[in-house]
Amino acid sequence: MPRLFSYGSLQQEETQVSTFGRKLDGEPDLLMGYEPALVRIPDPAVAERLKKTHHDNAQPTGDDWSSLQGTAFEVTDAELAHADSFEAQYNYKRINVTLASGNDAWVYVHAG
């Protein structure tokens, strides 16, 4: 089963249920070489609907000492495809990473 690393709202049970129809199983982990960043939401209608002005983002630093805390969730291939569609509308792409635990996971980063 694929792993999906989340550093944002997918860590909230209500977001998991509304996105995937279930509570996800996951473990805390770290994404090394990245730091938290924000991406401005350019569309005022989207910002109003989401009730925020910025999306969370994982910004690569090139520094092995930096890290981003989050949770690695087990998801199905169908759930991962659904997440791809959801994230693409906000210009996020999925990349494969190795977490501090040594586990491989997918993570979404802003493509802009």
C-alpha positions as CSV (number, residue, x, y, z in Angstrom):
1,M,0.0,0.0,0.0
2,P,1.4,3.4,-0.9
3,R,2.3,6.0,1.8
4,L,1.3,9.6,1.5
5,F,3.2,12.1,3.6
6,S,1.1,15.0,4.8
7,Y,2.4,18.2,6.4
8,G,-0.9,20.0,6.3
9,S,-4.6,19.7,6.7
10,L,-4.8,16.0,5.7
11,Q,-3.5,15.3,9.2
12,Q,-6.9,16.3,10.5
13,E,-9.5,13.5,10.8
14,E,-12.3,15.7,9.4
15,T,-10.2,16.4,6.2
16,Q,-9.4,12.7,5.9
17,V,-13.1,11.7,6.1
18,S,-14.2,14.4,3.7
19,T,-11.5,13.6,1.2
20,F,-11.3,9.8,1.4
21,G,-14.5,8.8,3.3
22,R,-12.5,7.3,6.1
23,K,-10.0,8.0,8.9
24,L,-6.5,7.2,7.7
25,D,-3.9,5.1,9.5
26,G,-0.6,6.9,9.8
27,E,2.6,7.4,11.8
28,P,4.5,10.6,12.6
29,D,7.6,11.1,10.4
30,L,10.0,13.8,9.1
31,L,10.7,15.0,5.5
32,M,14.4,15.8,5.6
33,G,15.9,18.6,3.4
34,Y,12.6,20.5,3.4
35,E,11.1,23.3,5.4
36,P,7.5,24.7,5.8
37,A,6.5,27.4,3.4
38,L,3.4,29.1,2.2
39,V,2.0,29.7,-1.3
40,R,-0.4,32.6,-1.8
41,I,-3.8,31.6,-3.1
42,P,-4.2,33.9,-6.1
43,D,-8.0,33.5,-6.7
44,P,-10.0,35.4,-4.1
45,A,-13.0,33.1,-4.6
46,V,-10.9,30.1,-3.7
47,A,-9.4,31.9,-0.7
48,E,-12.9,32.7,0.5
49,R,-14.1,29.2,0.0
50,L,-11.1,27.7,1.8
51,K,-11.1,30.4,4.5
52,K,-7.4,31.0,4.1
53,T,-5.1,33.2,2.0
54,H,-2.2,30.7,1.6
55,H,-1.7,27.0,1.0
56,D,0.9,25.0,3.0
57,N,3.9,23.9,1.1
58,A,7.1,21.8,1.5
59,Q,10.1,23.9,0.2
60,P,13.3,22.1,-0.6
61,T,16.3,23.6,1.2
62,G,19.2,21.5,0.0
63,D,20.2,21.3,3.7
64,D,20.1,17.8,5.3
65,W,19.6,19.4,8.7
66,S,16.2,21.0,7.8
67,S,13.1,19.0,8.2
68,L,9.3,19.2,8.0
69,Q,7.2,17.3,10.5
70,G,4.1,15.5,9.3
71,T,2.4,12.1,9.1
72,A,2.9,9.2,6.7
73,F,-0.5,7.7,5.9
74,E,-1.2,4.4,4.2
75,V,-3.6,5.0,1.3
76,T,-4.9,2.9,-1.6
77,D,-3.9,3.4,-5.2
78,A,-7.4,4.7,-5.9
79,E,-7.1,7.2,-3.0
80,L,-3.8,8.4,-4.3
81,A,-5.3,9.0,-7.7
82,H,-8.1,10.9,-6.1
83,A,-5.6,13.0,-4.2
84,D,-3.7,13.7,-7.5
85,S,-6.9,15.2,-8.9
86,F,-7.6,17.3,-5.9
87,E,-4.1,18.6,-5.5
88,A,-3.7,19.4,-9.3
89,Q,-6.4,22.0,-9.1
90,Y,-4.1,24.0,-6.8
91,N,-0.9,23.4,-8.9
92,Y,0.6,20.8,-6.6
93,K,2.5,17.8,-8.0
94,R,3.3,14.5,-6.3
95,I,6.9,13.5,-5.8
96,N,8.5,10.4,-4.3
97,V,10.7,10.9,-1.2
98,T,12.4,8.9,1.5
99,L,11.4,10.0,5.0
100,A,13.6,10.1,8.1
101,S,12.2,6.6,9.1
102,G,13.7,5.2,5.9
103,N,10.2,4.6,4.4
104,D,9.4,5.8,0.9
105,A,6.4,8.0,0.5
106,W,4.6,10.4,-1.9
107,V,4.3,14.0,-1.0
108,Y,2.7,17.0,-2.7
109,V,4.7,20.1,-3.4
110,H,3.7,23.3,-5.2
111,A,4.7,23.1,-8.9
112,G,5.0,26.9,-9.3
